[in-house]
Amino acid sequence: MFSRAKLFETELAFLIGVQVIRVKPDHSGVVTDGVKHSMNPFCEIAVEEAVKLKEKKFIKEVVAVSCGPTQVTETIRTALAMGCDRGIHVEVSGKDYEAMGPLQISKIFAALAKKEEASLVILGKQAIDDDCNQTGQMTAALLDWPQGTFASEVTIDGEKVKVVREIDGGLETIKISMPAVLTADLRLNTPRYATLPNIMKAKKKKIANMKPADLGVDMVSRVEVLRVDEPPTRLAGVKVETVDDLVAKLKANGTI
C-alpha cells in the first residue's frame, strides 16, 4: 500500500484454497485449475492496518495490488470491501505466472510504488504456500527505502514510523523515515470481516489492469524448478505400553 496521500497495500499474495493437493503429471508443479483464490492471512492483516491508518487520518488513499491471472481480481475485491479505495491488477499468466517468484513481484511493487508516489508499502510478512518471506525485504532493497519487517505494532508520527518488531529474542522497537516498506506479523491486528453493504460497494470501485511490461519489469526467472513430487506416504505408528518397550523399539529400528 502507499501512503503519502496514498498507502499502497501490495501483495494481496493470494493462497490457493485446495482441499486435495495434486502434483501435475509432468511434475512441474501442483494442479491449480478450477480452484478458488483467497487472500493470504498475513496480507489480510496488512490490508486491515492500511485501512486503520486511513481511518485515523494518517493517509488519504489505500491502493490494493495483486499480481497474477484474472482470478486474483476476486482477492482485490475482498480488499476493496475491507476498505481499500481502489485496486491494481498486474496481469501475469502462463509460463510467467508459473515461474513468478518474490523477486519478480518485488520488481512490480517497486515500480508501482514509484509510479504512484507512495509513502508506505505494507505487505504480509510471508506467503503461506511457499513461506518465502522475501518480497517485503526485496521491495525495500529495490527502492532503497527503510524497512520495518515482522511488525506487531505500527505508529505514525509525522514523517516517521515507529515499528515494534517480533524477533527471536522478543520484541524490538525501531523508528524509520518514510517512504518505507512494512511487513505485517500475526499480532499486528485482527482483520475485519467485509460486510454485505461494503461487498456491494466494492463492485463499483475501480481496478486498473496492467501488465509487467507496462512498468518496465522483466519477468524472467533466475530460478528453475527441476521437479515437484508428493511427499511420501506416512507410515502407521506403533503404540507401546512402557518406556522400556519404547527404548527397545527405537533400538530395533536403529534410531538409538
C-alpha positions in Angstrom: 0.0 0.0 0.0 1.0 3.5 -0.4 0.8 6.4 2.0 1.7 10.0 1.2 -1.6 10.9 0.1 -1.5 7.2 -0.6 -0.9 4.0 1.2 -0.1 1.1 -1.1 -1.2 -2.3 0.1 0.8 -4.6 -2.0 1.0 -8.3 -2.2 -2.5 -9.5 -1.7 -0.4 -12.5 -2.4 -3.2 -15.0 -2.7 -3.1 -18.5 -1.5 -4.9 -21.3 -3.3 -7.7 -22.9 -1.4 -7.2 -26.5 -2.3 -8.6 -29.4 -0.3 -6.6 -32.1 -2.0 -3.2 -31.0 -3.5 -2.3 -32.9 -6.6 1.0 -32.8 -8.5 0.9 -32.3 -12.2 1.6 -35.4 -14.3 4.8 -33.8 -15.6 6.0 -33.0 -12.0 6.4 -29.3 -13.0 4.1 -28.0 -10.1 0.8 -28.5 -8.4 -2.6 -28.5 -10.1 -4.4 -25.2 -9.7 -7.1 -25.4 -12.3 -10.6 -24.6 -11.1 -9.5 -23.7 -7.5 -10.7 -20.6 -5.6 -8.1 -17.9 -4.8 -8.3 -16.2 -1.4 -6.1 -13.7 0.4 -3.0 -14.7 2.3 -3.9 -14.2 6.0 -0.8 -12.0 6.6 -1.9 -9.8 3.7 -5.3 -9.5 5.3 -3.6 -8.1 8.3 -1.7 -5.7 6.1 -4.9 -4.5 4.5 -6.5 -4.0 7.9 -3.6 -1.9 9.1 -3.7 0.2 6.0 -7.5 0.8 6.4 -7.0 1.7 10.1 -4.3 4.2 9.2 -6.7 5.8 6.8 -9.5 5.9 9.3 -7.1 7.7 11.7 -6.4 10.3 9.0 -2.7 9.4 8.7 -3.2 8.7 5.0 -5.6 9.7 2.2 -5.8 6.7 0.0 -5.3 2.9 0.1 -4.5 1.1 -3.1 -4.6 -2.7 -3.2 -2.4 -4.6 -5.6 -2.1 -8.2 -6.7 -0.1 -10.0 -9.4 -1.5 -13.0 -11.3 -4.1 -14.3 -13.6 -7.7 -13.0 -13.9 -8.8 -14.9 -10.8 -6.8 -12.5 -8.5 -9.4 -9.8 -9.0 -11.5 -11.7 -6.5 -8.8 -11.1 -3.9 -8.6 -7.4 -4.8 -12.4 -7.1 -4.5 -12.1 -8.5 -1.0 -9.5 -5.8 -0.1 -11.8 -3.2 -1.6 -14.7 -4.5 0.5 -12.5 -4.2 3.6 -12.0 -0.5 2.9 -9.3 0.0 0.2 -10.1 2.8 -2.2 -9.0 1.2 -5.5 -7.1 -1.7 -6.9 -4.4 -2.5 -9.4 -4.3 -5.9 -11.1 -0.9 -6.6 -12.7 -1.8 -9.4 -15.0 0.6 -12.3 -15.2 -0.3 -15.6 -16.8 1.0 -18.7 -18.5 4.7 -19.5 -18.1 5.4 -16.2 -16.5 2.9 -16.8 -13.7 4.2 -20.4 -13.1 7.8 -19.1 -12.8 6.9 -15.9 -10.9 8.7 -15.6 -7.5 9.4 -13.0 -4.8 12.0 -11.1 -7.0 9.6 -10.6 -9.9 6.8 -9.5 -7.5 9.2 -7.1 -5.8 10.2 -5.5 -9.0 6.5 -4.9 -9.8 5.8 -3.4 -6.4 8.8 -1.2 -6.5 7.9 0.1 -10.0 4.3 0.7 -8.8 5.4 2.5 -5.6 7.4 4.9 -7.7 4.6 5.4 -10.2 2.0 6.0 -7.5 4.4 8.2 -5.5 3.7 6.1 -2.4 5.0 6.8 1.1 4.3 3.4 2.6 4.2 -0.1 1.2 2.6 -2.6 3.5 2.7 -6.4 2.8 2.1 -9.6 4.7 5.3 -10.8 6.1 5.2 -14.0 4.0 3.0 -16.2 1.9 1.6 -19.3 3.5 2.1 -21.5 0.5 5.9 -21.2 -0.2 6.7 -19.3 3.1 9.3 -17.3 1.2 9.3 -14.2 3.5 11.3 -12.3 0.9 9.1 -9.9 -1.0 9.0 -7.1 1.5 12.7 -7.1 2.0 13.4 -7.2 -1.7 11.0 -4.4 -2.4 12.7 -2.2 0.2 16.1 -3.0 -1.3 15.0 -2.2 -4.9 13.5 1.1 -3.7 16.4 1.8 -1.3 13.8 2.5 1.4 13.9 1.7 5.1 12.1 -1.4 6.1 10.1 -2.5 9.2 9.5 -6.2 9.0 7.5 -8.5 11.2 5.5 -5.6 12.6 3.3 -6.2 15.6 2.6 -2.5 16.2 2.8 0.5 13.8 2.7 4.1 14.9 3.0 7.1 12.5 4.5 10.3 13.9 4.8 12.9 11.2 7.3 11.5 8.6 8.5 8.8 11.0 7.1 5.3 11.6 7.7 3.5 14.9 7.6 -0.2 14.4 7.5 -2.9 17.1 9.0 -6.0 15.5 8.7 -9.6 16.6 12.1 -11.2 16.7 13.6 -14.4 18.1 14.6 -12.8 21.3 11.3 -11.0 21.9 10.3 -7.5 20.7 12.4 -4.8 19.0 11.3 -1.2 18.6 12.7 0.8 15.7 11.9 4.2 14.2 12.3 4.7 10.4 11.6 7.5 8.0 9.0 7.5 5.2 8.9 6.4 2.5 9.2 2.9 3.9 8.2 -0.7 3.5 6.5 -2.6 6.3 5.5 -6.3 6.6 2.7 -7.4 8.9 3.1 -10.1 11.5 0.3 -12.1 13.1 -0.3 -9.9 16.2 -0.5 -6.5 14.4 -4.3 -6.6 14.4 -7.4 -8.7 13.8 -8.8 -8.1 10.3 -12.4 -7.1 10.0 -15.0 -9.0 8.1 -16.3 -7.4 4.9 -19.9 -6.6 5.4 -22.5 -7.1 2.7 -23.0 -3.4 2.0 -19.3 -3.0 1.6 -19.1 -6.0 -0.6 -21.7 -4.4 -2.9 -19.8 -1.1 -2.8 -16.6 -2.8 -3.7 -18.1 -3.9 -7.0 -18.2 -0.3 -8.1 -14.7 0.5 -7.1 -12.0 0.8 -9.8 -9.5 -1.9 -10.5 -6.9 -0.8 -13.1 -5.4 -3.5 -15.2 -1.8 -3.5 -16.5 1.0 -5.9 -17.4 4.6 -6.1 -16.1 5.8 -4.7 -19.4 3.8 -1.5 -18.8 6.0 -1.0 -15.7 9.2 -1.9 -17.5 9.6 -5.1 -15.4 11.4 -8.1 -16.7 9.6 -11.3 -15.6 12.4 -13.7 -16.5 13.1 -16.0 -13.5 16.6 -17.0 -12.4 15.2 -20.0 -10.5 14.4 -23.3 -12.3 12.1 -25.8 -10.6 13.5 -29.2 -11.5 10.8 -31.4 -10.1 7.8 -31.4 -7.7 6.8 -34.6 -6.0 4.2 -35.5 -3.5 5.5 -36.3 0.0 6.0 -40.0 0.8 3.0 -41.7 2.4 3.3 -41.5 6.1 3.7 -45.0 7.8 1.3 -46.0 10.5 2.5 -45.5 14.1 3.0 -48.2 16.7 1.7 -47.9 20.3 3.9 -49.1 23.1 2.9 -49.7 26.7 6.1 -48.8 28.6 9.3 -46.8 28.3 11.2 -50.0 28.1 9.1 -51.0 25.1 9.8 -47.6 23.5 13.5 -47.9 24.0 13.6 -51.5 22.7 11.6 -50.4 19.6 13.9 -47.4 18.9 17.0 -49.7 19.2 15.5 -52.3 16.9 14.9 -49.5 14.3 18.4 -48.3 14.7 17.2 -44.9 15.9 19.3 -45.0 19.1 
